[in-house]
C-alpha cells in the first residue's frame, strides 16, 4: 500500500508542477487541436473532486462512529483519489480556458480558485499525520471548492443563474405598453443566448446581456441588420443544420422554438428598435399578431390548471417517445402530459398499453384514426386524470364506453366518424365530469341528437352541420382509405368521403381535378408503378373541397439485396443499405428516423442485386426528401448504371432534376428515371448533392444535402 501511495503522491506532484509551469508561461501557451478534446473533458471530470472532497469532510465529521481501521483505509483511498482527479480536472480546465478568445474576470477567479484547491488537496497528503493542520486545510478546501463551483456555474449558465427563479417573480409586469425588446425579445436572448454570451463569458467576443453590449456585436460584426432578418447573423445561424459548427444555440443547448424564431425575425424586419412597442405597429402587422398572442399566453399563465399528482420520471417519458408516439408536457413546469399516437399502419397495441407507466400524468390522449377497438377502452379507463380523449375515426362501436366512467375527470370526448349509435347514451350518463361530446359523421339522427341533449343537460353535443343552398359550406377533401403511401402490387386504391352522396373526381397525371372532365371515382383501381393521385369532393349545395394529393408507390420488383458504395453521414445512416429496399417510406419532417440516409460530402451511391433471374425493368424511382431550411435539396444529377457484373457496369441514363428557385414546402419527391427495358442483375444508382447552395438561400455557398429513403424498380 505504501508503494501505491508513493506512486500516486509523485504523480500528483508531477501534475501540479506541470500546471505551475504552464501558469508561469501562460502567455506563450498554445493548445494544439489534438489536445483540445482532453481540455473539453473538464465538465465531465469536475464532479469527481467535488464528491470526494465532500466525502472527506463527512468522514472527518463521523470519524467517531467508524471502526478506526476501516476509517483509515477509506479516508486514505478517498484522499489520494481526490488528489488525482483534482489535478487532472484543473489541468483540463486550464487547457479549456485557452480555447476562449477572451478571458473574463469570472474565468480568472474560477481558474485561480481551481489552482488553489489543487494545492490544498496536495498539502493534505503532506500533513496527513498532523491532524490539526489536516482539519484546517480540509475545511478550507471545502470553502474554496464551493466558491470555485459557484464561479464555474456563472461561466456556464450566467452570473444570475442561481437567483433566476427568485428574480423572475420580481420582474415588472409585461403589458401592451412594454417595449417589445424588454418584454419579449430580451427574455428569449437571456434564456437561449446569454449563457455563452455574457459579461463574464464572451464567446466570439459577443456580450448579449444588455442592449448597449448587443449593439457592439462580436467578432463577426452585428448580430442583426435592422429590416433584413434573412441577412442577420443571429437568424442565419439559428437556421443552419444542428450538426453545423456555426449553428446557434450549439447542439446540446436549449434551442429556439419556432414561435421564438418567428418573433425575432419579425421584430428585426420591423426595425429592431429598443423602445418600439405595440403602439408603433399596425394591427395587421404579423409582429403585432405574434406579440399579442404571446402577451395573451403570458396573461393566462396564472390561470393554468393546478394538479395534485407528481411529475413522471423524465427518463421514462423520454424512453416512451418514438416517431409514432409523442409525449409532452401540457405546459412548461406542469406535471400533466399530452399524448399523441400517429400513423395507423405503424400502430402497435403496446403503444397504448405502455402508457400505463405514466397513467397518473396523462390528461390528454389523441388516438384519432388509430385501429382502436372496443376491447382497448379498458386500457384507457385506467388513466385516472384523463380530461380529453380523441377517438375520432377509430374502429370502436361504443359497446364498452361505459368503462370510461372510471375516468372521473373526463371532460371532453370525441367519437366522430365511428360506428357508435344511440346505445352510447346510457354510458354517457355515467360520466360525472363530461362537458362536451363530438359525434360528427355518425349514424345518429337529428331526433337522437335531441334525445341526447335532453338526457345530458349542460353538456355541449356537437353533431356537425347541414348545408343549404343559401349558406353552403365547403366539403372536406377525399381521404385515402389505404392510409399509406406504399401499397402492394395487386392492392386496390380506395378513395372515400365520410358524408353520403359525395362525388369524388380524381386525376393520375398530376393535373388539378375539375367537376366536368375529371374521372369519377366509382370503384377501386390499381397502379402499375408510382403516381400522384389528386382528388376533390363535390356535392349539391356544398362548396367543392380543396384538392387532396397523395403520392402512392406500388412495391414493384424486389431486389435480393442492396449495398452502399458510399457511406452516409454518421448521423443519418438509417438502417444502412436495408433502408433502400425495405418498402417503408420516411417522413421528411422526421428525417433523423431509421428510414433516411443522408449525404453531403459525398454522393449517394448504391448497388442493388436482383440475382440470377432479374426482372424486366424500364423505370427506376429514387424517393428522396426536400427540406430546404435544413439544406436538404434535390440531387443535382442522378445516374443509373447496369450490367451483369458489378465490376463492369455501363451508364444507362443520366437526368438533371429541376431545382427550385425559391423556398418551397417540405416534401417527399419521387424522381423517375426511364431506361430502355433491360434485365440486368446489377443496377447502380448515384445521386449527387448540391455543391453550392444558390444565392437566394440563407446558406448560400454551403454544401447541400441529399436524403434518400427508398428505391423502386418497375
Order of alpha helices (4+ residues) and beta strands (2+ residues): alpha-alpha-alpha-alpha-alpha-alpha-alpha-alpha-alpha-alpha-alpha-alpha-alpha-beta-beta-alpha-beta-alpha-beta-beta-alpha-beta-alpha-beta-beta-beta-beta-beta-beta-beta-beta-beta-beta-beta-beta-beta-beta-beta-beta-beta
